[in-house]
Amino acid sequence: MEVLEQTMADGPGLRTSIYCAGCYHHCEGCHNPQSWDMANGHWVTVDELLEIIKADEISNVSFSGGDPFYQVEAFTNLAKRIKEETDKTIWCWTGFTYEEILASEQLSMLLPYLDVLVDGPFILAQRDTQLLFRGSPNQRIIYLTPKEEDVIEGTVPLIKLR
Amino acid sequence: MVKYVLKRDGRRVDFNNQKIISAILKAMNVTDAGEDIILAAQIADNITRNGKEEMSVEEIQDCVEMELMNGPRKEVAKKYIAYRNKRNLARKAKSQEIFKEIIDAQVNDITRENANMNADTPAGMMMKFASESTKSYVDECLLSDDVHDAVKNGYIHIHDKDYYPTKSLTCIQHPLDKILENGLKAGHGESRPAKRIETAAVLACISMETVQNEMHGGQAIPAFDYYLAPYVRKTFQEELRRQGEYDNKDYSYLNNFPIDDYIKRDLVGRQGDERIVQFAINQTVNRVHQAMEAFVHNMNTIHSRGGNQVVFSSINYGTDDSAEGRCIIREILNTTYEGVGNGSTAIFPIQIWKLKKGVSYLPTDRNYDLYKFACKVTARRFFPNFLNLDATYNIDDAWKADDPRRFEHEVATMGCRTRVYGNKFGPKTSIGRGNLSFTTINLVRLAIECMGEENKEQKIAKFFAKLDWALDISAKQLNERYDFQKTALKKQFPLLMSGLWLGSEKLSPNDTIESILNQGTLSIGFIGLAEALIALIGKHHGESAEAQELGLRIVSHMSERVNGFAETFQHNFTMLATPAEGLAGRFTKMDKKKFGIIKGVTDKDYYTNSSHIPVYFRCTPQHKAEIEGPYHKYENAGHIFYVEIDGDATHNPEAIMSIVDLMVKNDVGYGSVNHNRNLCLDCGYEDATEGLEECPHCHGHNLDTLQRITGYLVGTTNRWNSGKLAELKDRVVHK
């Protein structure tokens, strides 16, 4: 487990990124293979994390890893408290697909507290550096809460990553 | 009796026979027989009474030679002549060597002092020759001895010293409305008042380009949106006239038609007046866009400054929320987002978003949409930067939401950070005013000299004593330069003093500028607070609360002293967080030579600018804002806050908005976000990869990579000096 404060690479705005240890997807070409091993981290309580998250008035929250869904109960507990005690948004990355999560009662317990899910395994053969917040095009940015419209009348369309 | 001496530079000074005596004694000292003070005095006396009233230095030296040759000590004559020749050669050799370096287009820190200038072009070389010659003239002829010593020994640095003899002032915020409403006369050209947006935009360029050659610093427009807004409506009216001509009708009754926003819309389904007005709006928006494009293009291409540099131009905008003002803002932002030519990022003008709650910042504000867009533009193009009008020290009670001239009570800044606002001798405003000259103190040198003290209290007390000495000598120097500047005649600055500088319109061409010069500021800046703190207590202010406390004590003390100088000398003295470009490496080099490598202090090739925390120090943007924010209120001549961000900012404009929020929370006055931006000029590929050398898409090497240096953007680092290059290498992102 590692916490990155005020990073700009894990979703929109500044974010407190919580990188958990432990992942069994073992995608070829993973950018963070040292996080596969559950033993390669240290234990942190939900309260400790919450304290870091709340101390930062500006940043929203990201779950990454590792795969947070391998510690789904703890992350559900954390996400629930974030939603109860702050107005921060939560982005979550996972190697499971959205359909796999929906099909599992256990995994889907986290979904009600997330704003955005970035799903699916990384596929090295399809690697594309021009994707927004993802590594390969099979991965999807799924908005679980409504996405804020950001068209500004009269201004040129912005270049967008897929 | 000789009364005056004509010096080599043409100055006439009082004759002093002691100088002759001491020169002879020096020559005697290197002979075996040694000094003979009586003989030396006799020779000096003979020369004094040779019947002339004025003599040149060379004449005097000739006489000394003759007297010595005819006297009993011929061996002294030999030494005297040898020394004289050596000095002459040295004088010649030094300038010859520098000239040769310029001629050979050698890459060194002389030709790279200023990253915006191409010193390889003929016009650039010409300027360098002049600049190098005037610098030594200033040292020898215009500075007092103690000031010269402080400069030579690396305690203080006089900025734009090469311009000192010209009596030029640093910078100005243009009251562009005067130019647009009255027209201007520059060189052989005269222009009538502007009637449409294209002319207004071109006049803005000409105003800055002309005045740039009359000053040595930046040119800025303090309220770009307010000034140009009237010409949007005039352009709309012109479009109505055109349509009327085509339709053989008179549409002038629509001239003042209420327009909520100038937005292009489809004409399909629109009838009657609505169709006529919308068509005119569509044409107007097109023309405003074209005019903004032309403006930006002009500012980046016309090398009007001495034929080798574009204008150091800046524009402030964001608070005009009229439909016309919004049209100007939207189109300058659209143009900036799209880029110039084939999509390159425009380096000039530096653009500054004026942030004000109730107008241009909060989600409920009329200009919030444009603020959001400004954040998206800066995420791709580095500009606009953000100027916080709500900072405690920027709020002005004279500002009223319904005042059509409210922009006069909004602080404006030069893009690099220099600003004027407070005024002891006239209206409190940024407009029609600027800095007169500034001088920077090397805090690191003062701190290093105290490192020998064992006791911490004594070490710090000694530092403050030295700091007071450096402040006194800086104030003295600025005041002396002021006394020199004030003898300039109005006619030396034809456009600047035709009414742009506050109060200048009432002067006649042969009047001196003395009566209006006090509208400007004299600024004392500083470099290397971080290294000074390390030298004094072992840690910089980013990593230790104790260092932060001492840092604030140092800077607030400087601020107090600077305010005191304003009273003593009766000028607008202000304190500057110096934008040190050439200086970043120069002081360090001198200190390294004198004191060797001191860990954390002189072990790099540059000193950290002003009150910043070091670029190599890793911390979150919030920590950086919390540490650096509190300094801004003391640095009333200008300050800037930077965050280096990781990831691809273009696709994360929300991060820019969050950083602006951090600025506002921490009372930061002015700030911006640095990131990487690469553009392949062959195929148009863009990304944020650090150190990109080959386009991953077409494998071309024709890349446009952008970096920021002391506020200015530079496309290639070829023209960066060694100190700044070393600083760039050490920059880390904040997260």
HADDOCK unambig.tbl for C-alpha pairs under 7 A between the chains (distance, minus, plus):
assign (segid A and resid 5 and name CA) (segid B and resid 620 and name CA) 6.77 0.50 0.50
assign (segid A and resid 5 and name CA) (segid B and resid 735 and name CA) 5.93 0.50 0.50
assign (segid A and resid 6 and name CA) (segid B and resid 620 and name CA) 6.08 0.50 0.50
assign (segid A and resid 6 and name CA) (segid B and resid 735 and name CA) 4.99 0.50 0.50
assign (segid A and resid 7 and name CA) (segid B and resid 735 and name CA) 4.90 0.50 0.50
assign (segid A and resid 8 and name CA) (segid B and resid 646 and name CA) 6.24 0.50 0.50
assign (segid A and resid 8 and name CA) (segid B and resid 647 and name CA) 6.08 0.50 0.50
assign (segid A and resid 8 and name CA) (segid B and resid 655 and name CA) 6.31 0.50 0.50
assign (segid A and resid 9 and name CA) (segid B and resid 646 and name CA) 6.72 0.50 0.50
assign (segid A and resid 9 and name CA) (segid B and resid 647 and name CA) 4.86 0.50 0.50
assign (segid A and resid 12 and name CA) (segid B and resid 652 and name CA) 5.25 0.50 0.50
assign (segid A and resid 12 and name CA) (segid B and resid 654 and name CA) 5.64 0.50 0.50
assign (segid A and resid 12 and name CA) (segid B and resid 655 and name CA) 6.42 0.50 0.50
assign (segid A and resid 13 and name CA) (segid B and resid 652 and name CA) 6.17 0.50 0.50
assign (segid A and resid 13 and name CA) (segid B and resid 653 and name CA) 6.96 0.50 0.50
assign (segid A and resid 13 and name CA) (segid B and resid 654 and name CA) 4.18 0.50 0.50
assign (segid A and resid 13 and name CA) (segid B and resid 655 and name CA) 3.53 0.50 0.50
assign (segid A and resid 13 and name CA) (segid B and resid 658 and name CA) 6.21 0.50 0.50
assign (segid A and resid 14 and name CA) (segid B and resid 655 and name CA) 5.18 0.50 0.50
assign (segid A and resid 14 and name CA) (segid B and resid 658 and name CA) 6.49 0.50 0.50
assign (segid A and resid 58 and name CA) (segid B and resid 658 and name CA) 6.30 0.50 0.50
assign (segid A and resid 152 and name CA) (segid B and resid 369 and name CA) 6.30 0.50 0.50
assign (segid A and resid 154 and name CA) (segid B and resid 263 and name CA) 5.55 0.50 0.50
assign (segid A and resid 154 and name CA) (segid B and resid 264 and name CA) 6.94 0.50 0.50
assign (segid A and resid 155 and name CA) (segid B and resid 330 and name CA) 6.65 0.50 0.50
assign (segid A and resid 155 and name CA) (segid B and resid 334 and name CA) 6.04 0.50 0.50
assign (segid A and resid 156 and name CA) (segid B and resid 334 and name CA) 5.85 0.50 0.50
assign (segid A and resid 160 and name CA) (segid B and resid 651 and name CA) 6.99 0.50 0.50
